[in-house]
Amino acid sequence: QVGGVSFSFTPPTLTICAGDTVHWVWMGSGHTVTSGTAGTADNKFCNQNNMNCSANPTESTGNTYDFTFATAGTFPYFCRPHASFGMTGTITVQ
């Protein structure tokens, strides 16, 4: 879940297997899913089309975004407008 009651992703961390797809659902408006750390996009994934991640659009309640993680690793992400509020998450792919 993206947003909702507070500036958070629920769950904030997730462990999956290579080849699994993560499905984010917006529970509040004005948020993004943007790969990277400390508010700096690394362009690995982002809503909506994985392009121009440093300027990806905020989305509204009910929006969804899916991304398939093909390789093992640790993939941090954040909400662009709310990274400074601690709206971050991490996907660990085994």
Order of alpha helices (4+ residues) and beta strands (2+ residues): beta-beta-beta-beta-beta-beta-beta
